Amino acid sequence: MIHSTAQIEDGAVIGEGAVIGPYCIIGKDVQIGDGCRLVAHVHVTGVTTIGARAVISPFASLGSAPQSSSYRGGQTRLIIGADCDIRQGVTIDAGTEDGGGVTRVGTRAFFMANSHVGHDCAVGDDVVLANCAGLGGHCTVGDHVFIGAMSGVHQRTRVGSYAMIGGVSGVRGDIIPFGLAAGAFARLSGVNVLGMKRKKFSSQSIRAARAAYRLIFLGKDTMVRRLEEAESKFGADAAVAQIVAFIRAKGNRSICPA
């Protein structure tokens, strides 16, 4: 079902059962998955693929040229997974030539009004960006992450799976998996216990993650020694192993402090 006012360029692929509402504009290199619904006034351009059953609300802009001074006009891409809910005014940019060329969003994302995903980001499954939350370019976000309203994540920052970032926070350092962070210059305040409970982690795993957090971030020895001790005591737990591996992997930015 394609509304008479929609503009779809030759070459665009519209999946079976998709609904394209009034005044939508779809570029020639766009693929819209089966069962998608573009409500109205949606702009999809560039080399963009949207997975099945996505719902995209008015004034969202997907696949536009990246907001990067190094972008040279190449055919970089945006890939959005299935079952995403993309609300009003959301912007998601394509990648850059120097950043891998792809911006990628996983399945079942829920991006609230006016949130933004910058170029070359890799966003996992079941991620929530609340109203006006923004990811700078080259960010990596794990699965089941929640980022609160009006929070900004600095470019090239990693956010581990199951982390929760409070509203109106400025994130300048990597957030560990299961981390709970907030503040104008965000700091860790513990483990996302509520999120772990909602995702059916065992009480034993929650206790292990909290104990490992206290040891790693509130202990008195060097970080290397604290990590070793946490791994020795609690590393058999999958959540703790994930935290330790994340810190050891290192990224472009330092670990967000407690």
Helices and strands as residue ranges (DSSP letters): E 7-8, E 13-14, E 19-20, E 25-26, E 30-32, E 37-38, E 43-44, E 47-50, E 55-56, E 61-64, E 77-80, E 85-86, E 91-93, G 97-99, E 102-105, E 110-111, E 116-117, E 122-123, E 128-129, E 134-135, E 140-141, E 146-147, E 152-153, E 158-159, E 164-165, E 170-171, E 179-182, E 187-191, H 193-198, H 203-218, H 223-234, H 238-249
